[in-house]
Amino acid sequence: DGGARRLPRIGPLPRVLRPATPANRPGIHAIVTEAYSPWIPILGQRPGPLDQDYAPAVAAGHVLLLDPPDLGPCGLLILDPRPDAMLLENVALRPGAQGRGLGRHLMQAAETLARARGFSRIRLYTHQGMAANIALYTALGYAETHRVTEQGLPRVYMEKPLP
């Protein structure tokens, strides 16, 4: 079934979270660039999302855009269903949209979608130099499972059970 890996439709989500289309790829690139470029001087390298090709994820239905009427496209989620957990591949928010609870909304939406798909846990990874992100994920109930270097990037993997 070609749609087996697509994210479930559970009705409209608050704050206008919608599936991305190929026409949204420039907006996806803009969100990712604005969200991750400030990390370059802190990490001393380009974060992985800056160099990712998002076309396959969009085509697979894994990319959701946060597009509230008052802000326009300002954030995204990339959720990749895996056999043992939902992988939160990316969560990004434009800096100008931060401080409004939208990041927390995106994280809650990721968990809601994972539960709707029948997953009992959600997994993510981040660069080990992104201490603020690690602290945020920990505060949201994620626990570190392991660290590994992939594609030249030192990553911290974290998981959260979904009751």
N, C-alpha and C positions, 0 to 999 in steps of 0.2 A: 504494500500500500504506500504510494508515494506521499500521502499526507500523514503517515504515522508519526513522523518526527516533527510535524508542525505544532506550534503551540495551540492550546485549546482556545476556542472562543467561549468566553464566560460572560459576554455582555460588555457594555461600555464600562471602562474603569474611570474613577474620578480623575479630574484634572486632565482629561483628554490624552490618554495613552493609546496609541494606535499603531498598527503594523506599518513598517516602512515599506516603500515601493522603490523600484529602481530610480525613479525621478527624484527621490530624496537623498541619493548618494552624495551630492555636493553639500547638502545640509548636515549629513552625518559627518562628513569630513570636517566641516567647520566646527561642529560641536566637539569632536575629538581633539582637533587642533587647539581650540581655546581651553579645553579642560586639561590637556596633558602637557602642552608646551611649557607652562610655568615650572614643571618638574625637571626639565632638562638641566638647569644649573644645580639643582639640589642633588640629583642622581649622578650627574656627570656623564649621562648617556641619554639617548632618546628612549622614552618609554615605548614598549612594544606596540600599543594601540596606534601610535602615530604612523607606523609603517604597515599596518594591516590592510589587506584588500577586503572591503566589506561587501562586495558584490555577492559572493557565495552565501554569506549569512542572510543578506536581504532576500535572495532568491529562495532560501530554505524557510523563510518566514520566522527567523530567529531574532530579528531586530524590531524593537518597539520604540517609537518616538514619543517623547513627552512634548505635547504641542498645545499648551493652554492658550485660549484666545487672547489673553492680555499680554503674553510674552512671545508667542510663536514658538517654533521648534527650539527647545532649549536644553533637552536632555535625551538620553537614550538608555535602553537596556538591550543587552544581547544575551539571550537565554538559549542554551544548547542542551537539549535533553540527552542524557547519557544513560547507559543501562542501569547504573547504580545510584545516580543522583542527578538533579538538575544542576548544570554548570552555569553560573552567572559569569559569563565570559567577559562582560564589560558593563559598567555603569558609569555614565559620564554626564556632567552637568556644566553648562556654560558658567563661568565665574559670575557674570552679571545676574544669574538666576539663583545663586547660592544665598543662604541665609533666610529662605522662605519655607523651609520644611520640604522642599521638593526632592532633595536627595533621600531623605527618610521615606518619602512617598514612593520613590522608585524602588527602594529596598523592600518595602512592604509589598509592592506590586509583584516583584520578583518571587517573593515567598508565596503570595496568593496564587500566582500562576503555576508555581511548582506543585503546590498542594492540589490544585485543580487537575493537574496532569497525573496525580497519583504518587508523587514522590514523597518520601519520608525524610529526605534531607536535601539541602542545597549546598553547593560547593562554590568557592571562588578562589581566585589567586590575585596577588598584588606584588609589586616590586618590594623587596625587603627594605629599600630606602624610603618607602612611603609610610613612615611611622605614624603619621596622623591617620591614614586610612586603616592601618592595622588596629590602632586604638579605637577607631570608630566601629569597625567590624566586630571587635571584641565586645564593645559596649552593646552592640545589637545582638549578642548571643553567639557569635561565631567563635570557634576555637581552632587554633593552629593545629594542623595535622602533620605537615612536613615542609621542608625547604629543599629546593632543587634549583639548579641553573638550567634554563631551557632557552635556546636560541640566544645565548650570551646574556640572558637576563636572570638575575638572582630573584627567585620567586618564593613567596610564602603562600602556601595553600591553607585554606581555612574551610571549615564546615559548620553547618548548623542543623540540628534535628528540627523537623517540622512536625509538631504534634497534630 
